Amino acid sequence: MIYLAVLAMTLIGALGAFFLKAGMDQVNGLACVFRNPRIYLGGTFYLIGALLNILLLRHLPYSVLYPMTAITYIWSLALSASFLGERITRQKLVGVAAILAGVLILSQ
């Protein structure tokens, strides 16, 4: 159950970054930043992810939980390919495999 919460936390963090990116793609000036709902949505996701991270620190050691936040990179890769049209290269896949290997080692 704790590890599902870790996955949720990392997905929420990745969604935060995704919506900030999507919002900033529509911004022409500083004033537009404050009128873009995607910026607020991204900030909200970041806040929720941070709060979940704080709660998870009660159940997992910092030396385990913090490196597990690297799963966010995997979510980000999937979101950017699915919704932003970014390419998934072999180099990116090797990086994702390395992240997964590290997370699996830490979770044992």
For each residue, the residues with C-beta under 8 A, 3 or more apart:
1: 4 5
2: 5 6 56 59 60
3: 6 7 107
4: 1 7 8
5: 1 2 8 9 52 55 56
6: 2 3 9 10 56 60 65 68 71
7: 3 4 10 11 71
8: 4 5 11 12 52
9: 5 6 12 13 49 52 53 56 69
10: 6 7 13 14 49 68 69 71 72 74 75
11: 7 8 14 15 72 75
12: 8 9 15 16 45 48 49 52
13: 9 10 16 17 45 46 49 69 72 75
14: 10 11 17 18 72 75 76 79
15: 11 12 18 19 42 45 75 79
16: 12 13 19 20 42 43 44 45 46 47 48 49
17: 13 14 20 21 42 46 72 76
18: 14 15 21 22 42 76 79 80 83 84
19: 15 16 22 23 38 39 41 42 45
20: 16 17 23 24 38 39 42 43 46
21: 17 18 24 25 42 84
22: 18 19 25 26 38 42 83 84
23: 19 20 26 27 33 36 37 38 39 41 42
24: 20 21 27 33 39
25: 21 22
26: 22 23 32 36 38
27: 23 24 32 33 36 39
28: 32
29: 32 33
30: 33 34
31: 34 35
32: 26 27 28 29 35 36
33: 23 24 27 29 30 36 39
34: 30 31 39
35: 31 32
36: 23 26 27 32 33 39 40
37: 23 40 41
38: 19 20 22 23 26 41 42
39: 19 20 23 24 27 33 34 36 42 43
40: 36 37 43 44
41: 19 23 37 38 44 45
42: 15 16 17 18 19 20 21 22 23 38 39 45 46
43: 16 20 39 40 46 47
44: 16 40 41 47 48
45: 12 13 15 16 19 41 42 48 49
46: 13 16 17 20 42 43 49 50
47: 16 43 44 50 51
48: 12 16 44 45 51 52
49: 9 10 12 13 16 45 46 52 53
50: 46 47 53 54
51: 47 48 54 55
52: 5 8 9 12 48 49 55 56
53: 9 49 50 56 57 65 69
54: 50 51 57
55: 5 51 52 58 59
56: 2 5 6 9 52 53 59 60 65
57: 53 54 60 62 65
58: 55
59: 2 55 56
60: 2 6 56 57 64 65 68
61: 64 65
62: 57 65 66
63: 66 67
64: 60 61 67 68 106 107
65: 6 53 56 57 60 61 62 68 69
66: 62 63 69
67: 63 64 70 102 103 106
68: 6 10 60 64 65 71 103 106 107
69: 9 10 13 53 65 66 72
70: 67 73 74 99 102 103
71: 6 7 10 68 74 75 99 103
72: 10 11 13 14 17 69 75 76
73: 70 76 77 95 96 99
74: 10 70 71 77 78 96 99 100
75: 10 11 13 14 15 71 72 78 79
76: 14 17 18 72 73 79 80
77: 73 74 80 81 88 92 96
78: 74 75 81 82
79: 14 15 18 75 76 82 83 84
80: 18 76 77 83 84 86
81: 77 78 84 85 86 87 88
82: 78 79
83: 18 22 79 80
84: 18 21 22 79 80 81
85: 81
86: 80 81
87: 81
88: 77 81 92 93
89: 92 93
90: 93 94
91: 94 95
92: 77 88 89 95 96
93: 88 89 90 96 97
94: 90 91 97 98
95: 73 91 92 98 99
96: 73 74 77 92 93 99 100
97: 93 94 100 101
98: 94 95 101 102
99: 70 71 73 74 95 96 102 103
100: 74 96 97 103 104
101: 97 98 104 105
102: 67 70 98 99 105 106
103: 67 68 70 71 99 100 106 107
104: 100 101 107 108
105: 101 102 108
106: 64 67 68 102 103
107: 3 64 68 103 104
108: 104 105
